[in-house]
Amino acid sequence: METPMLRMPRHSRYAGQPADISSRRSIEIVAGHELSSASDPRASAIVDHFFHEDAYWRAKIPLDAVDLVFGQAFNFSKIKLKKVQGQLEPVVGPDGFPKRRIPFLNHVQSRFVLQPDHFIESHPPNGDISGQPVHRVNDFVYSVEAVGPVGVKFNLRDAIGGHLLSNHRFLSTQQMVFERVVVEGQYVTESPPLPLGAVEKRALLVHSILRSHQAGTQEPYYLYRVCRTNNCTSNPFRILDTVMNYRPVERLGAFLYRLPLNPRFYLRVRGLDSNPSVRKLVRAEFDEFVRDPETKKRKRVYVRQKRHAIRTARQAE
């Protein structure tokens, strides 16, 4: 299905230009299947714009089957380089990861893993969900991302000024690994499973779905505002804080959510980092997928398509 045209809003310095929602947009709860609140007794949510294998799908998401929830993060600023014998090499930190030029530019997202034999069922866009699904997905991510016109990348000027859109994606974890690890080469790290009960896991998922639906495609992305911060860190942590019943000392930690300074520390002060010494690289879990020749072929096609879209957009200016 062709992605409908969406233009940047009047408040943006890109006002009137087409927004690039070819792969990044919020989900939309299908009419007739609305969730009234986080306590809605429905067993599943029916949504449009779930993203998997480089395409949007209508998806049936089970709400009572969340097995594990993880916090994920990666720094997306440029890598620090140093000269060694006339060659530029990355500056490596004590954790073995390359150091970054802007340490606080961290992207944060929530990973949900469903119980065995439970799946998100994907169907063709705007289609009937009563038939056999095209895909069954057991593992997915909620990720708030800044969107602008084709070819406009995340930058501090636009992120602070509210010139980009805040889109709340739901995508398969494999799709996330393809985009972030395979294509972009990011070092995506993951916390241990958050120590949540079944009720809290369900509420976290339902609140994330409702927040994505509420955001739609018109909310401005604000990296920082005193009262209107709307970024990739503030949203998942505010959802988490809505769900959790903290002890007094942990409530103080819940005031930390506006800036993407140290997401893992934010979990720790909330009492939700069960093992601070563990810092898992998500790539290791998906190494077979990353190394698969078909994945590398898919990357080449994906990159060509993105470059073509940017050239086309520039020619149209």
NUMI-297721 format. One record per residue (C-alpha): x, y, z; residue in one letter. Coordinates in Angstrom, 1 decimal. Each point is the difference from the previous one (the first is absolute). Example, Ala and Ser with C-alpha at 12.3 -4.5 7.8 and 13.67 -1.06 7.14 Angstrom:
REM NUMI-297721
{x->12.3&y->-4.5&z->7.8&code->A} .
{x->1.4&y->3.4&z->-0.7&code->S} .
This chain:
REM NUMI-297721
{x->0.0&y->0.0&z->0.0&code->M} .
{x->1.3&y->3.4&z->-0.9&code->E} .
{x->0.8&y->2.3&z->3.0&code->T} .
{x->-2.4&y->3.0&z->0.0&code->P} .
{x->1.5&y->3.5&z->-0.3&code->M} .
{x->0.6&y->1.7&z->3.4&code->L} .
{x->1.4&y->3.6&z->0.0&code->R} .
{x->2.1&y->1.6&z->2.7&code->M} .
{x->-2.2&y->2.3&z->2.2&code->P} .
{x->0.0&y->3.8&z->0.1&code->R} .
{x->2.1&y->0.2&z->3.2&code->H} .
{x->3.0&y->-1.7&z->-1.7&code->S} .
{x->2.6&y->1.8&z->-2.1&code->R} .
{x->-0.7&y->-2.7&z->-2.6&code->Y} .
{x->-3.7&y->0.9&z->-0.1&code->A} .
{x->-1.8&y->-1.4&z->-3.0&code->G} .
{x->2.7&y->-2.4&z->-1.0&code->Q} .
{x->-0.9&y->-3.7&z->-0.2&code->P} .
{x->0.9&y->-1.9&z->3.2&code->A} .
{x->1.9&y->-3.2&z->-0.4&code->D} .
{x->-2.4&y->-2.6&z->1.5&code->I} .
{x->1.0&y->-2.7&z->-2.5&code->S} .
{x->1.2&y->-2.1&z->2.9&code->S} .
{x->-0.5&y->2.0&z->3.2&code->R} .
{x->-3.4&y->0.9&z->1.3&code->R} .
{x->-2.2&y->-0.6&z->3.1&code->S} .
{x->-2.5&y->-2.8&z->0.0&code->I} .
{x->-3.7&y->0.6&z->-0.2&code->E} .
{x->-2.6&y->-2.0&z->1.9&code->I} .
{x->-2.5&y->-1.3&z->-2.6&code->V} .
{x->-3.5&y->1.5&z->0.3&code->A} .
{x->-2.3&y->-2.3&z->1.9&code->G} .
{x->2.8&y->-1.5&z->2.0&code->H} .
{x->0.8&y->3.0&z->2.3&code->E} .
{x->1.6&y->-0.4&z->3.4&code->L} .
{x->-1.8&y->2.1&z->2.6&code->S} .
{x->2.9&y->-0.1&z->2.4&code->S} .
{x->2.9&y->-2.1&z->1.3&code->A} .
{x->-2.5&y->-2.0&z->2.0&code->S} .
{x->-2.0&y->-0.9&z->-3.1&code->D} .
{x->-0.8&y->-3.7&z->0.3&code->P} .
{x->0.5&y->-0.7&z->-3.8&code->R} .
{x->2.4&y->-2.9&z->-0.6&code->A} .
{x->1.6&y->1.7&z->-3.1&code->S} .
{x->0.4&y->3.3&z->-1.8&code->A} .
{x->-0.5&y->0.3&z->-3.7&code->I} .
{x->2.3&y->2.7&z->-1.5&code->V} .
{x->1.2&y->1.3&z->-3.3&code->D} .
{x->3.6&y->0.9&z->-0.9&code->H} .
{x->1.8&y->-2.7&z->1.9&code->F} .
{x->3.4&y->-0.2&z->-1.9&code->F} .
{x->1.7&y->-3.3&z->-0.9&code->H} .
{x->2.2&y->-1.1&z->-3.0&code->E} .
{x->0.1&y->3.6&z->-1.3&code->D} .
{x->-3.8&y->0.3&z->-0.3&code->A} .
{x->-3.1&y->1.1&z->2.0&code->Y} .
{x->-2.6&y->-2.5&z->1.1&code->W} .
{x->-3.3&y->-0.2&z->1.8&code->R} .
{x->0.8&y->-1.9&z->3.2&code->A} .
{x->-1.7&y->-1.8&z->2.8&code->K} .
{x->2.0&y->0.5&z->3.1&code->I} .
{x->-0.8&y->-2.3&z->3.0&code->P} .
{x->-0.1&y->2.1&z->3.2&code->L} .
{x->0.1&y->-2.8&z->2.7&code->D} .
{x->3.1&y->-1.9&z->-1.3&code->A} .
{x->3.0&y->2.3&z->0.8&code->V} .
{x->2.8&y->-2.3&z->1.3&code->D} .
{x->3.0&y->2.4&z->0.2&code->L} .
{x->0.6&y->3.7&z->-0.2&code->V} .
{x->3.5&y->1.5&z->-0.6&code->F} .
{x->1.4&y->3.5&z->-0.2&code->G} .
{x->2.1&y->0.6&z->-3.1&code->Q} .
{x->2.3&y->2.9&z->-0.9&code->A} .
{x->2.7&y->1.2&z->-2.3&code->F} .
{x->1.9&y->3.2&z->-0.6&code->N} .
{x->-0.4&y->1.4&z->-3.5&code->F} .
{x->2.5&y->2.8&z->0.0&code->S} .
{x->3.2&y->-0.3&z->-2.0&code->K} .
{x->2.8&y->-2.2&z->1.2&code->I} .
{x->3.1&y->1.6&z->1.5&code->K} .
{x->3.1&y->-0.6&z->-2.2&code->L} .
{x->3.7&y->0.2&z->0.7&code->K} .
{x->3.1&y->-0.3&z->-2.2&code->K} .
{x->2.1&y->-3.1&z->0.4&code->V} .
{x->3.0&y->-0.2&z->-2.2&code->Q} .
{x->-1.6&y->2.3&z->-2.5&code->G} .
{x->-3.3&y->-1.9&z->0.0&code->Q} .
{x->-3.3&y->1.1&z->1.6&code->L} .
{x->-1.3&y->-2.6&z->2.5&code->E} .
{x->-3.0&y->0.1&z->2.4&code->P} .
{x->0.7&y->1.0&z->3.6&code->V} .
{x->-1.1&y->-3.0&z->2.1&code->V} .
{x->-1.4&y->0.4&z->3.5&code->G} .
{x->0.5&y->-2.3&z->3.0&code->P} .
{x->-3.2&y->-1.8&z->-0.9&code->D} .
{x->1.5&y->-1.0&z->-3.4&code->G} .
{x->-2.4&y->2.2&z->-2.0&code->F} .
{x->1.1&y->3.0&z->-2.1&code->P} .
{x->-0.2&y->3.3&z->1.8&code->K} .
{x->-2.4&y->2.6&z->-1.4&code->R} .
{x->0.3&y->3.7&z->-0.6&code->R} .
{x->-3.2&y->0.8&z->1.8&code->I} .
{x->-0.4&y->-2.4&z->2.9&code->P} .
{x->-3.6&y->1.1&z->0.8&code->F} .
{x->-1.5&y->-0.7&z->-3.5&code->L} .
{x->-1.4&y->-3.4&z->1.0&code->N} .
{x->-3.1&y->-1.6&z->-1.6&code->H} .
{x->-2.2&y->-2.0&z->2.3&code->V} .
{x->-2.6&y->-2.6&z->-0.9&code->Q} .
{x->-2.1&y->-2.8&z->1.6&code->S} .
{x->0.2&y->-3.6&z->-1.1&code->R} .
{x->-2.9&y->-2.4&z->0.7&code->F} .
{x->0.4&y->-3.8&z->-0.4&code->V} .
{x->-3.2&y->-2.0&z->0.1&code->L} .
{x->-0.5&y->-3.3&z->1.7&code->Q} .
{x->0.7&y->-3.1&z->-2.1&code->P} .
{x->-2.7&y->-0.8&z->-2.5&code->D} .
{x->-1.4&y->3.5&z->0.1&code->H} .
{x->0.6&y->2.3&z->-2.9&code->F} .
{x->-0.9&y->3.3&z->-1.6&code->I} .
{x->-1.9&y->-1.0&z->-3.2&code->E} .
{x->0.6&y->2.3&z->-3.0&code->S} .
{x->-2.5&y->0.4&z->-2.8&code->H} .
{x->0.0&y->2.1&z->-3.2&code->P} .
{x->-0.7&y->3.7&z->0.7&code->P} .
{x->-3.6&y->0.9&z->0.5&code->N} .
{x->-0.9&y->-3.7&z->-0.6&code->G} .
{x->-2.1&y->-2.6&z->1.8&code->D} .
{x->1.7&y->-1.6&z->3.0&code->I} .
{x->-2.1&y->-3.1&z->0.1&code->S} .
{x->2.1&y->-1.9&z->-2.4&code->G} .
{x->3.5&y->-1.5&z->0.3&code->Q} .
{x->2.6&y->2.6&z->0.9&code->P} .
{x->2.9&y->0.8&z->-2.3&code->V} .
{x->2.5&y->0.1&z->2.9&code->H} .
{x->0.1&y->-1.0&z->3.6&code->R} .
{x->2.3&y->2.1&z->2.2&code->V} .
{x->0.9&y->-0.9&z->3.5&code->N} .
{x->2.4&y->2.9&z->0.8&code->D} .
{x->-0.5&y->3.7&z->-0.7&code->F} .
{x->1.1&y->3.5&z->1.0&code->V} .
{x->-1.7&y->3.3&z->0.9&code->Y} .
{x->2.2&y->2.9&z->-1.2&code->S} .
{x->-0.6&y->3.7&z->-0.1&code->V} .
{x->1.8&y->1.6&z->-3.0&code->E} .
{x->0.4&y->3.4&z->-1.5&code->A} .
{x->-1.3&y->0.3&z->-3.6&code->V} .
{x->0.6&y->2.8&z->-2.5&code->G} .
{x->-0.1&y->0.4&z->-3.8&code->P} .
{x->1.9&y->-2.6&z->-2.1&code->V} .
{x->3.7&y->0.4&z->0.5&code->G} .
{x->-0.2&y->2.1&z->3.2&code->V} .
{x->1.9&y->-1.8&z->2.8&code->K} .
{x->-0.3&y->0.4&z->3.7&code->F} .
{x->1.8&y->3.2&z->1.1&code->N} .
{x->0.1&y->2.1&z->3.2&code->L} .
{x->-1.4&y->3.1&z->-1.6&code->R} .
{x->-3.1&y->-1.7&z->-1.3&code->D} .
{x->-0.4&y->-2.2&z->3.1&code->A} .
{x->0.2&y->2.9&z->2.5&code->I} .
{x->-2.1&y->2.3&z->-2.2&code->G} .
{x->-2.9&y->-2.4&z->-0.5&code->G} .
{x->0.5&y->-0.1&z->-3.8&code->H} .
{x->-0.4&y->-3.8&z->-0.3&code->L} .
{x->-2.9&y->-2.3&z->0.7&code->L} .
{x->-0.1&y->-2.5&z->2.9&code->S} .
{x->-1.1&y->-3.4&z->-1.4&code->N} .
{x->-0.6&y->-2.9&z->2.3&code->H} .
{x->0.9&y->-3.1&z->-1.9&code->R} .
{x->-0.9&y->-3.6&z->0.7&code->F} .
{x->2.3&y->-2.3&z->-2.0&code->L} .
{x->1.4&y->-3.5&z->0.2&code->S} .
{x->3.3&y->-0.4&z->1.9&code->T} .
{x->1.4&y->-1.6&z->-3.1&code->Q} .
{x->-0.9&y->3.1&z->-2.0&code->Q} .
{x->1.6&y->2.2&z->2.6&code->M} .
{x->3.2&y->-2.1&z->-0.2&code->V} .
{x->0.0&y->0.3&z->-3.8&code->F} .
{x->-0.4&y->3.8&z->0.1&code->E} .
{x->2.2&y->0.8&z->3.0&code->R} .
{x->2.7&y->-2.7&z->0.0&code->V} .
{x->0.2&y->-1.2&z->-3.6&code->V} .
{x->-0.5&y->3.3&z->-1.9&code->V} .
{x->1.2&y->2.6&z->2.6&code->E} .
{x->2.6&y->-2.0&z->1.9&code->G} .
{x->-1.3&y->1.0&z->3.4&code->Q} .
{x->1.0&y->-1.6&z->3.2&code->Y} .
{x->-3.4&y->-0.8&z->1.5&code->V} .
{x->0.2&y->-1.0&z->3.6&code->T} .
{x->-2.6&y->-1.6&z->2.2&code->E} .
{x->-0.8&y->-0.2&z->3.7&code->S} .
{x->-0.9&y->-3.2&z->1.8&code->P} .
{x->-3.8&y->-0.7&z->0.0&code->P} .
{x->-1.8&y->2.7&z->2.1&code->L} .
{x->-1.3&y->-1.5&z->3.3&code->P} .
{x->-3.7&y->0.5&z->-0.8&code->L} .
{x->-3.1&y->-2.1&z->0.9&code->G} .
{x->-2.5&y->-1.2&z->-2.6&code->A} .
{x->-2.4&y->2.9&z->0.7&code->V} .
{x->2.8&y->2.6&z->-0.4&code->E} .
{x->1.2&y->-1.6&z->-3.3&code->K} .
{x->-3.4&y->0.1&z->-1.5&code->R} .
{x->-0.6&y->3.6&z->1.2&code->A} .
{x->3.4&y->1.0&z->-1.5&code->L} .
{x->-1.0&y->-1.4&z->-3.4&code->L} .
{x->-3.5&y->1.5&z->0.0&code->V} .
{x->1.3&y->3.4&z->1.1&code->H} .
{x->2.6&y->-0.1&z->-2.8&code->S} .
{x->-2.7&y->-0.9&z->-2.6&code->I} .
{x->-2.3&y->2.8&z->1.2&code->L} .
{x->2.9&y->2.5&z->0.1&code->R} .
{x->0.9&y->-0.8&z->-3.6&code->S} .
{x->-3.6&y->0.3&z->-1.2&code->H} .
{x->-0.4&y->3.3&z->1.9&code->Q} .
{x->3.2&y->1.4&z->-1.5&code->A} .
{x->-0.9&y->-0.8&z->-3.6&code->G} .
{x->2.1&y->1.9&z->-2.5&code->T} .
{x->-0.4&y->3.6&z->1.0&code->Q} .
{x->1.8&y->0.4&z->3.4&code->E} .
{x->3.2&y->2.0&z->0.0&code->P} .
{x->3.2&y->-1.7&z->1.2&code->Y} .
{x->1.6&y->2.0&z->2.8&code->Y} .
{x->3.4&y->-1.2&z->1.2&code->L} .
{x->-0.5&y->2.2&z->3.1&code->Y} .
{x->-2.7&y->2.3&z->1.3&code->R} .
{x->-0.7&y->0.9&z->3.6&code->V} .
{x->-3.6&y->-1.2&z->-0.2&code->C} .
{x->-0.3&y->-1.5&z->-3.5&code->R} .
{x->2.9&y->-2.3&z->-0.5&code->T} .
{x->-1.0&y->-2.6&z->-2.6&code->N} .
{x->2.9&y->-2.2&z->-1.0&code->N} .
{x->1.1&y->-3.6&z->-0.2&code->C} .
{x->0.9&y->-0.1&z->3.7&code->T} .
{x->-2.7&y->2.0&z->1.6&code->S} .
{x->-2.9&y->-2.1&z->-1.5&code->N} .
{x->1.0&y->-3.5&z->1.0&code->P} .
{x->1.1&y->1.1&z->3.5&code->F} .
{x->-3.2&y->2.0&z->0.6&code->R} .
{x->-2.0&y->-3.1&z->-1.1&code->I} .
{x->2.0&y->-2.1&z->2.4&code->L} .
{x->-0.6&y->2.5&z->2.8&code->D} .
{x->-3.7&y->-0.1&z->-0.6&code->T} .
{x->0.0&y->-3.8&z->0.4&code->V} .
{x->2.3&y->-0.4&z->3.0&code->M} .
{x->-0.7&y->0.4&z->3.7&code->N} .
{x->3.3&y->1.2&z->1.2&code->Y} .
{x->1.4&y->0.3&z->3.5&code->R} .
{x->0.7&y->3.6&z->1.2&code->P} .
{x->3.7&y->-0.1&z->-0.9&code->V} .
{x->-0.9&y->-1.3&z->-3.5&code->E} .
{x->-2.6&y->2.7&z->-0.5&code->R} .
{x->2.9&y->2.5&z->0.2&code->L} .
{x->1.7&y->-1.9&z->-2.8&code->G} .
{x->-3.1&y->0.2&z->-2.1&code->A} .
{x->0.7&y->3.8&z->-0.4&code->F} .
{x->2.8&y->-1.0&z->-2.4&code->L} .
{x->-1.3&y->-0.6&z->-3.4&code->Y} .
{x->0.1&y->3.2&z->-2.1&code->R} .
{x->3.5&y->-0.2&z->-1.5&code->L} .
{x->1.6&y->-3.1&z->-1.5&code->P} .
{x->3.1&y->0.2&z->2.2&code->L} .
{x->0.3&y->-3.4&z->1.6&code->N} .
{x->-3.0&y->-2.3&z->-0.6&code->P} .
{x->1.5&y->-2.9&z->1.9&code->R} .
{x->0.5&y->2.2&z->3.1&code->F} .
{x->-3.6&y->1.1&z->-0.3&code->Y} .
{x->-1.1&y->-3.6&z->0.3&code->L} .
{x->2.4&y->-0.5&z->3.0&code->R} .
{x->-1.4&y->2.9&z->2.0&code->V} .
{x->-3.5&y->-1.4&z->-0.6&code->R} .
{x->1.1&y->-3.3&z->1.5&code->G} .
{x->-0.5&y->-1.7&z->-3.4&code->L} .
{x->3.5&y->-1.0&z->-1.0&code->D} .
{x->0.3&y->-3.5&z->1.5&code->S} .
{x->3.7&y->-0.4&z->-1.0&code->N} .
{x->1.9&y->3.2&z->-0.8&code->P} .
{x->3.1&y->-1.9&z->-1.0&code->S} .
{x->-1.7&y->-1.6&z->-3.0&code->V} .
{x->0.1&y->1.9&z->-3.2&code->R} .
{x->-1.1&y->-2.2&z->-2.8&code->K} .
{x->0.6&y->0.8&z->-3.7&code->L} .
{x->-3.2&y->-0.8&z->-1.9&code->V} .
{x->2.1&y->-0.9&z->-3.1&code->R} .
{x->1.3&y->-3.2&z->1.7&code->A} .
{x->-3.5&y->-1.4&z->0.3&code->E} .
{x->-0.7&y->0.7&z->-3.7&code->F} .
{x->3.5&y->-0.8&z->-1.4&code->D} .
{x->-1.3&y->-2.7&z->-2.4&code->E} .
{x->-2.5&y->2.4&z->-1.5&code->F} .
{x->2.6&y->2.8&z->-0.2&code->V} .
{x->2.4&y->-2.2&z->-1.8&code->R} .
{x->-2.5&y->-1.7&z->-2.3&code->D} .
{x->0.8&y->0.8&z->-3.7&code->P} .
{x->-3.7&y->0.7&z->-0.6&code->E} .
{x->0.1&y->2.7&z->2.7&code->T} .
{x->3.1&y->1.6&z->-1.7&code->K} .
{x->-1.8&y->-0.1&z->-3.4&code->K} .
{x->-3.1&y->1.6&z->1.7&code->R} .
{x->2.3&y->2.8&z->1.4&code->K} .
{x->1.3&y->0.8&z->-3.5&code->R} .
{x->-3.6&y->0.3&z->-1.4&code->V} .
{x->-1.1&y->2.0&z->3.1&code->Y} .
{x->2.9&y->2.5&z->-0.3&code->V} .
{x->-0.5&y->0.5&z->-3.7&code->R} .
{x->-3.7&y->0.7&z->0.5&code->Q} .
{x->0.8&y->2.6&z->2.7&code->K} .
{x->2.5&y->1.7&z->-2.2&code->R} .
{x->-2.4&y->0.1&z->-2.9&code->H} .
{x->-2.7&y->1.5&z->2.2&code->A} .
{x->2.4&y->2.8&z->1.2&code->I} .
{x->1.1&y->0.8&z->-3.6&code->R} .
{x->-3.7&y->0.1&z->-1.1&code->T} .
{x->-0.9&y->2.3&z->2.9&code->A} .
{x->2.9&y->2.4&z->-0.8&code->R} .
{x->-0.9&y->0.1&z->-3.7&code->Q} .
{x->-3.6&y->0.9&z->0.9&code->A} .
{x->1.1&y->3.0&z->2.1&code->E} .
